[in-house]
């Protein structure tokens, strides 16, 4: 697992701007350092979709990390037609997993990752629900790929994190 031990615990009154300034640069540094070590031939960009940010490797066509802040439950209906058109590239055991859950406001397109179905509808949901229930909390996913395998869009692991103001960062690692 990536080393998150030096990530600051921000006070209860911390705002998303405080996280943008004091926490997110450290997270990006952790993710890019580890990813560059595993996949040296990459071309990573940071982009936004809606209120969420993404690190995407253009050279390998895959998502590395996604993060954003909870504003509570997203009440927009899930665009089922868009989901149906997304490929099931991971095989029969995999879902079109959302890096940022739809219930938190995550879009489709760049936000979709082949995710092991048993994780997607199992242990992954607990931290997603907690993020939805905690407006102002920082939620993220970091997708870990096989070293030097630049052809696969299917991650081996996913680290899922939640940082609530006044609480230490909680990170869970799931097989994929």
Secondary structure, DSSP 8 states (H G I E B T S, - for coil): ----TT-----TT--HHHHHHHTHHHHHHHHHHHHHHH--S--EEEEEETTEEEEEETTTTEEEEEEEE--S---S---HHHHHHS--TT-TTEEEEESS-GGGT--SGGGEEEEEHHHHTTTHHHHHHHHHTSTT-EEEEEEE--TT--S--S-SEEEEEEE-TTS--EEEEEE-
